[in-house]
Amino acid sequence: MSPDYRVIIGDSRRMTEVTDESVHLIVTSPPYPMVSIWDDLFAEASAPSYNEMHEYLNETWREIRRVLIHGGIACINIGDATRTSNGIFHLYPNHSRIIENFEKLGFVTLPYVLWKKPTNRPHYKGKGAFLGSGFLPPNAYVTLDMEYILIFRKGPPRSFPPKDPRRYDSKFTKTERDEWFSQVWRVPGARQDIDGLERRVAAFPEEIPRRLIRMFSILGDVILDPFLGSGTTLKAAMELDRKFVGYEKFPQLAEFIKSKVGSSHRQVEFLEQRSAIKELAR
Ligand SMILES: C[S@@+](CC[C@H](N)C(=O)[O-])C[C@H]1O[C@@H](n2cnc3c(N)ncnc32)[C@H](O)[C@@H]1O
C-alpha cells in the first residue's frame, strides 16, 4: 500500500511513480519562463528560448493529463515576465501561453484568479524603477504586480453519490465562498525564512494552496505538486487531511521540506527517483 504522503526527489517530466488517473487535484507553481532566477534551470535542459522554456514545462503538463482523474482539476500559479532583448523591452505573457498549451492537451479552461501581491516597483524604459523623468509620458511601463492562478479541468465535472459524506464534510462557509470565488485575491507574499531559501525558490504563501485545496478537492483526495520547492503544498495538504505526492528536482531542498512540515515529516516518505528515469529525463 502506498503511504499517504510521498515526496519524490526527481524530475516531474516523467512521473513514473504515479499511476494513471490517481490524482484528484494539482496545485503548483512552476519556474517562470523568462524570469532571470530560473534561467539556469531551463538552460540545463538546453532550452533557453521562450518557446523552449514552455516546451520544458509542457512535458510536465502532459504527465499531469495522464495522472489526473476524469474531472480532476489543475491549478497553476504563474506570473508573466518582462525582458529587454535586442534593445527592446517587452512582455512575455506566460499565462496566455500556458492556457494555449493546456487547451492543446484537451483540458477545459475555467475562470482564473488574479493574485495581487503588494510588491514590485514601476518600470521606466525597461529599468527596475522610474528614473528622474518618471512623470513624463509616454515611455513608462505598467508594473507586473499580479500573478495568475490558472484553473483547468480534465473533461466534464466530477460526479459524486448523493449526500456523499466526505463531500459534505469538506464544505466551505459562505464567507469563504464569497472571498475565494472572487477573481482578485489580495494575499501577501510568503514570509521569508532566515537563509532566504524561500525567496530563492519563490515560495508561495500557505494561504494559496490552502484555499485551492479547500475549493477544488474533498477530504481524503490525492493532491499533487510537480514543482514542490520548499514544500508549501505538502504542508497545506497534510493540515487539510488530504493525501499528497510531490516532485522536487533539487535534493538540497529535502531538508528544507522536512523542516517546513515540522514533526509531521515522519509521516512523509522521501524517495529518490530511480536513476534510470532521471537519465531519461535529461
Ligand atoms: C517556483 S518553485 C516552487 C515553489 C513552491 N510553490 C513553494 O512554495 O516553495 C519551482 C520549483 O520547481 C523545481 N523544478 C523545476 N523543474 C523541475 C522538474 N522538472 N521536476 C521537479 N521539480 C522541478 C525547482 O527546483 C523549484 O524548486
PDBQT file of the ligand as one rigid body, heavy atoms in Angstrom, charges set to zero:
ROOT
HETATM    1  C1  LIG A 301       8.545  28.292  -8.202  1.00  0.00    +0.000 C 
HETATM    2  S1  LIG A 301       9.345  26.972  -7.365  1.00  0.00    +0.000 S 
HETATM    3  C2  LIG A 301       8.023  26.276  -6.405  1.00  0.00    +0.000 C 
HETATM    4  C3  LIG A 301       7.815  26.982  -5.102  1.00  0.00    +0.000 C 
HETATM    5  C4  LIG A 301       6.785  26.290  -4.222  1.00  0.00    +0.000 C 
HETATM    6  N1  LIG A 301       5.429  26.559  -4.650  1.00  0.00    +0.000 N 
HETATM    7  C5  LIG A 301       6.962  26.734  -2.763  1.00  0.00    +0.000 C 
HETATM    8  O1  LIG A 301       6.017  27.281  -2.183  1.00  0.00    +0.000 OA
HETATM    9  O2  LIG A 301       8.071  26.561  -2.229  1.00  0.00    +0.000 OA
HETATM   10  C6  LIG A 301       9.592  25.768  -8.605  1.00  0.00    +0.000 C 
HETATM   11  C7  LIG A 301      10.346  24.541  -8.136  1.00  0.00    +0.000 C 
HETATM   12  O3  LIG A 301      10.315  23.561  -9.184  1.00  0.00    +0.000 OA
HETATM   13  C8  LIG A 301      11.538  22.838  -9.178  1.00  0.00    +0.000 C 
HETATM   14  N2  LIG A 301      11.655  22.205 -10.509  1.00  0.00    +0.000 N 
HETATM   15  C9  LIG A 301      11.970  22.789 -11.678  1.00  0.00    +0.000 A 
HETATM   16  N3  LIG A 301      11.920  21.888 -12.694  1.00  0.00    +0.000 NA
HETATM   17  C10 LIG A 301      11.524  20.722 -12.141  1.00  0.00    +0.000 A 
HETATM   18  C11 LIG A 301      11.255  19.437 -12.659  1.00  0.00    +0.000 A 
HETATM   19  N4  LIG A 301      11.385  19.173 -13.961  1.00  0.00    +0.000 N 
HETATM   20  N5  LIG A 301      10.852  18.453 -11.824  1.00  0.00    +0.000 NA
HETATM   21  C12 LIG A 301      10.722  18.713 -10.479  1.00  0.00    +0.000 A 
HETATM   22  N6  LIG A 301      10.977  19.917  -9.919  1.00  0.00    +0.000 NA
HETATM   23  C13 LIG A 301      11.354  20.912 -10.741  1.00  0.00    +0.000 A 
HETATM   24  C14 LIG A 301      12.570  23.911  -8.877  1.00  0.00    +0.000 C 
HETATM   25  O4  LIG A 301      13.746  23.329  -8.340  1.00  0.00    +0.000 OA
HETATM   26  C15 LIG A 301      11.829  24.778  -7.834  1.00  0.00    +0.000 C 
HETATM   27  O5  LIG A 301      12.123  24.359  -6.526  1.00  0.00    +0.000 OA
ENDROOT
TORSDOF 0
